Amino acid sequence: MEFTTEPFDLDEAPAHAVVAREVIQSAELDAVDVGPFGNTAEGGADQVLTAVDSLLRRALASGATRVSLQVNVIGEEVR
């Protein structure tokens, strides 16, 4: 998955961005890459969906006005 939260602040990370990154970094995911303009993570479907749920809820509660999210399924049969 890949995500960003808005609004952006180039001087310091807003609370919603910090919370979103903490959620992803503490989730049971295989690979996490956190950057200033986008974040990516990889893992099993259940782990990713659990992380996405928490990410959306906590980022919005922390002031995010938009969360851009992309989820790709790689190497698994889609049912």
Secondary structure, DSSP 8 states (H G I E B T S, - for coil): -EEEEES--SSS--HHHHHHHHHHHHSS-SEEEE-SS-EEEE--HHHHHHHHHHHHHHHHHTT-SEEEEE----SS---
